[in-house]
Amino acid sequence: MKILKDILYKVTINAVVGSTSVAINKIEFDSRKVETNDVFVAIRGTITDGHNYIEKAIADGATSVVCEVLPETLHDGITYIEVANSNQALAFMAANYFEHPSENLKLVGVTGTNGKTTVTSLLYQLFKKAGYKVGLLSTVKIMVDNTEYKATHTTPDSLTINKYLKLMNEEGVEFCFMEASSHGIHQSRTEGLKFAGGIFTNLSHDHLDYHESFAEYRDVKKSFFDHLPKDAFALSNMDDKNGLVMLQNTEAKKYTYALKNYADYRAQILENEFSGLLLKVNGSELWTKLIGNFNAYNILAIYGAAELLGLEKSEILRLISELDNVSGRFQYFISDEKITAIVDYAHTPDALKNVLETINSIRTKNEELITVVGCGGDRDKTKRPKMAHIASALSTKVIFTSDNPRTEVPEAIIEDMEKGVEPQNFNKTVSITDRKQAIKTACQMAQAKDIILIAGKGHETYQEIKGERFDFDDYKTVQEFLKQLQK
């Protein structure tokens, strides 16, 4: 049991009703999980407001309530804490409750529109190969050294983050690499954590369904670096026009990486093939199984972070050459019929453009590039025509299909996409709502040496339709259809 006043350290409190010297069992922000002697934190979410469930939480046993607005009815024996920001309060409370686990390891946060999962996952791989106990908090999965846990959000809630960091402490983990999404930063999920470093990958069009403008989206990312401590490092992509913006107000030690501009960590692409990349990094040649310009940036970020965390340059170069591709990130295979199938998580205009330009820089142009792509429902609608424009301009054939339509009508999403296709590219495109049928059609279209790109879902093994999740794996689906063609 913890004492309430002890877990309120650093929380900005406006008012207190009752005693803060009471013992509490645990912290909850989901009223359905509240038990006897819990403290319930009322969070204003995008869909529901936790303030509406205060009475339920008390009925289920909560003896303390943290909220932004005190309820009209105050019960005897219940402690009410009015705070300025419930999300921020939850973050500090979680860190206090779990005894500040981020201070007992080196935690590195990675933020940006694209590349977060790749950079965190590869850093996890690299430090594991170097012999360390390592943690990972990513979109794909959570790793506590060798034990895997299911991930539900790019940046988990504050309780989940601190719970797993505490578990990492218990397992002797020395380094942890964490994705820091704009949602997570904006909702204060990274507050109360001590970071040893932060990495900025890039910034492009995304999440404008959540953020009011691109400027707000950028500034939220920047705020992550603004809060880094003096003894941390801030490593930023200088080829991105917002790279310097991220470093403007940080007190952390500033470092940069780039392919085009002068930087602390600089690379030159010597070879770019489906078999991998040959790079010259700060004067040393490096071979990696990863493919494309965008992965050259990811490799530079990994190289820089590893050196800043104390690894020797020669060891970093050797370990990077051993790294495997991340699930759903330019994951490809070549069928017996010599058809190349690529599955990639590209779900933003910039990411799709990067993947298609990479493929076009490698292919001979004597083969077809068939792209299967959709856009998610209940998300930023403005990127739909942009995605379709890019796909139709940079592919020889395009199939527009469903991604995760969620509560939207799939055909309406595809219609939004089709508005971005220029007249000269109309004859390249076809729309097939059913994703499985779209992938099957792409396989039937393909001839020997052709390339199929299936974009948007990557590592996801489900489709979300009308509130339900159905099993669906792009990689397995394309494998099955290409095998059928061989019979």
ChimeraX attribute file (.defattr): number of C-alpha atoms within 10 A of each C-alpha:
attribute: neighborCount
match mode: 1-to-1
recipient: residues
	/A:1	11
	/A:2	14
	/A:3	14
	/A:4	23
	/A:5	14
	/A:6	14
	/A:7	22
	/A:8	21
	/A:9	15
	/A:10	14
	/A:11	18
	/A:12	16
	/A:13	17
	/A:14	12
	/A:15	13
	/A:16	14
	/A:17	17
	/A:18	15
	/A:19	14
	/A:20	18
	/A:21	12
	/A:22	16
	/A:23	17
	/A:24	20
	/A:25	17
	/A:26	18
	/A:27	25
	/A:28	21
	/A:29	22
	/A:30	14
	/A:31	22
	/A:32	11
	/A:33	12
	/A:34	22
	/A:35	20
	/A:36	15
	/A:37	20
	/A:38	24
	/A:39	27
	/A:40	30
	/A:41	28
	/A:42	26
	/A:43	24
	/A:44	17
	/A:45	11
	/A:46	7
	/A:47	6
	/A:48	10
	/A:49	12
	/A:50	19
	/A:51	22
	/A:52	14
	/A:53	19
	/A:54	22
	/A:55	16
	/A:56	13
	/A:57	29
	/A:58	22
	/A:59	14
	/A:60	17
	/A:61	15
	/A:62	27
	/A:63	24
	/A:64	28
	/A:65	26
	/A:66	27
	/A:67	25
	/A:68	21
	/A:69	16
	/A:70	18
	/A:71	15
	/A:72	6
	/A:73	7
	/A:74	13
	/A:75	14
	/A:76	9
	/A:77	11
	/A:78	18
	/A:79	21
	/A:80	24
	/A:81	23
	/A:82	20
	/A:83	20
	/A:84	15
	/A:85	20
	/A:86	24
	/A:87	25
	/A:88	23
	/A:89	29
	/A:90	29
	/A:91	25
	/A:92	26
	/A:93	27
	/A:94	28
	/A:95	27
	/A:96	19
	/A:97	23
	/A:98	17
	/A:99	14
	/A:100	18
	/A:101	23
	/A:102	25
	/A:103	15
	/A:104	17
	/A:105	21
	/A:106	19
	/A:107	23
	/A:108	26
	/A:109	24
	/A:110	25
	/A:111	27
	/A:112	21
	/A:113	21
	/A:114	22
	/A:115	23
	/A:116	25
	/A:117	25
	/A:118	24
	/A:119	28
	/A:120	29
	/A:121	29
	/A:122	21
	/A:123	29
	/A:124	25
	/A:125	20
	/A:126	25
	/A:127	20
	/A:128	17
	/A:129	15
	/A:130	14
	/A:131	8
	/A:132	15
	/A:133	19
	/A:134	26
	/A:135	36
	/A:136	30
	/A:137	30
	/A:138	27
	/A:139	24
	/A:140	22
	/A:141	16
	/A:142	22
	/A:143	22
	/A:144	23
	/A:145	21
	/A:146	11
	/A:147	8
	/A:148	12
	/A:149	14
	/A:150	12
	/A:151	15
	/A:152	13
	/A:153	16
	/A:154	20
	/A:155	22
	/A:156	22
	/A:157	21
	/A:158	25
	/A:159	21
	/A:160	14
	/A:161	23
	/A:162	27
	/A:163	17
	/A:164	21
	/A:165	28
	/A:166	22
	/A:167	17
	/A:168	25
	/A:169	18
	/A:170	11
	/A:171	15
	/A:172	17
	/A:173	20
	/A:174	17
	/A:175	24
	/A:176	27
	/A:177	28
	/A:178	30
	/A:179	28
	/A:180	29
	/A:181	26
	/A:182	27
	/A:183	18
	/A:184	20
	/A:185	18
	/A:186	21
	/A:187	21
	/A:188	21
	/A:189	27
	/A:190	26
	/A:191	21
	/A:192	22
	/A:193	21
	/A:194	21
	/A:195	24
	/A:196	24
	/A:197	25
	/A:198	25
	/A:199	29
	/A:200	31
	/A:201	25
	/A:202	22
	/A:203	20
	/A:204	17
	/A:205	17
	/A:206	22
	/A:207	20
	/A:208	16
	/A:209	12
	/A:210	14
	/A:211	17
	/A:212	10
	/A:213	13
	/A:214	15
	/A:215	10
	/A:216	15
	/A:217	22
	/A:218	19
	/A:219	16
	/A:220	21
	/A:221	25
	/A:222	25
	/A:223	17
	/A:224	26
	/A:225	29
	/A:226	18
	/A:227	16
	/A:228	23
	/A:229	17
	/A:230	13
	/A:231	11
	/A:232	23
	/A:233	24
	/A:234	29
	/A:235	28
	/A:236	30
	/A:237	28
	/A:238	25
	/A:239	19
	/A:240	17
	/A:241	11
	/A:242	18
	/A:243	21
	/A:244	16
	/A:245	17
	/A:246	25
	/A:247	22
	/A:248	12
	/A:249	14
	/A:250	21
	/A:251	17
	/A:252	21
	/A:253	15
	/A:254	17
	/A:255	19
	/A:256	24
	/A:257	26
	/A:258	22
	/A:259	19
	/A:260	12
	/A:261	14
	/A:262	12
	/A:263	17
	/A:264	15
	/A:265	21
	/A:266	24
	/A:267	23
	/A:268	17
	/A:269	16
	/A:270	12
	/A:271	15
	/A:272	19
	/A:273	16
	/A:274	17
	/A:275	11
	/A:276	16
	/A:277	22
	/A:278	21
	/A:279	22
	/A:280	16
	/A:281	19
	/A:282	14
	/A:283	11
	/A:284	11
	/A:285	14
	/A:286	19
	/A:287	17
	/A:288	22
	/A:289	17
	/A:290	27
	/A:291	24
	/A:292	24
	/A:293	19
	/A:294	18
	/A:295	23
	/A:296	24
	/A:297	22
	/A:298	24
	/A:299	23
	/A:300	23
	/A:301	27
	/A:302	23
	/A:303	23
	/A:304	23
	/A:305	23
	/A:306	18
	/A:307	13
	/A:308	17
	/A:309	15
	/A:310	8
	/A:311	15
	/A:312	11
	/A:313	15
	/A:314	9
	/A:315	13
	/A:316	19
	/A:317	17
	/A:318	15
	/A:319	18
	/A:320	22
	/A:321	17
	/A:322	14
	/A:323	17
	/A:324	14
	/A:325	17
	/A:326	20
	/A:327	19
	/A:328	25
	/A:329	23
	/A:330	25
	/A:331	19
	/A:332	19
	/A:333	16
	/A:334	15
	/A:335	16
	/A:336	12
	/A:337	15
	/A:338	14
	/A:339	19
	/A:340	21
	/A:341	26
	/A:342	24
	/A:343	26
	/A:344	24
	/A:345	21
	/A:346	25
	/A:347	22
	/A:348	23
	/A:349	20
	/A:350	21
	/A:351	22
	/A:352	23
	/A:353	19
	/A:354	17
	/A:355	25
	/A:356	22
	/A:357	17
	/A:358	19
	/A:359	23
	/A:360	14
	/A:361	14
	/A:362	14
	/A:363	16
	/A:364	10
	/A:365	11
	/A:366	8
	/A:367	15
	/A:368	19
	/A:369	25
	/A:370	27
	/A:371	27
	/A:372	29
	/A:373	28
	/A:374	29
	/A:375	29
	/A:376	22
	/A:377	21
	/A:378	13
	/A:379	18
	/A:380	17
	/A:381	18
	/A:382	15
	/A:383	22
	/A:384	24
	/A:385	21
	/A:386	23
	/A:387	26
	/A:388	28
	/A:389	20
	/A:390	18
	/A:391	29
	/A:392	26
	/A:393	18
	/A:394	21
	/A:395	23
	/A:396	18
	/A:397	22
	/A:398	27
	/A:399	25
	/A:400	27
	/A:401	26
	/A:402	29
	/A:403	26
	/A:404	24
	/A:405	24
	/A:406	19
	/A:407	14
	/A:408	16
	/A:409	14
	/A:410	22
	/A:411	17
	/A:412	12
	/A:413	24
	/A:414	25
	/A:415	14
	/A:416	17
	/A:417	24
	/A:418	22
	/A:419	13
	/A:420	18
	/A:421	20
	/A:422	12
	/A:423	8
	/A:424	9
	/A:425	17
	/A:426	13
	/A:427	11
	/A:428	17
	/A:429	20
	/A:430	15
	/A:431	18
	/A:432	19
	/A:433	19
	/A:434	15
	/A:435	23
	/A:436	17
	/A:437	13
	/A:438	23
	/A:439	26
	/A:440	18
	/A:441	15
	/A:442	24
	/A:443	24
	/A:444	13
	/A:445	13
	/A:446	21
	/A:447	14
	/A:448	13
	/A:449	18
	/A:450	21
	/A:451	26
	/A:452	26
	/A:453	26
	/A:454	28
	/A:455	28
	/A:456	25
	/A:457	26
	/A:458	23
	/A:459	19
	/A:460	17
	/A:461	15
	/A:462	16
	/A:463	20
	/A:464	18
	/A:465	18
	/A:466	13
	/A:467	12
	/A:468	10
	/A:469	13
	/A:470	11
	/A:471	9
	/A:472	16
	/A:473	18
	/A:474	24
	/A:475	23
	/A:476	11
	/A:477	15
	/A:478	23
	/A:479	15
	/A:480	13
	/A:481	17
	/A:482	23
	/A:483	13
	/A:484	12
	/A:485	13
	/A:486	9
	/A:487	5
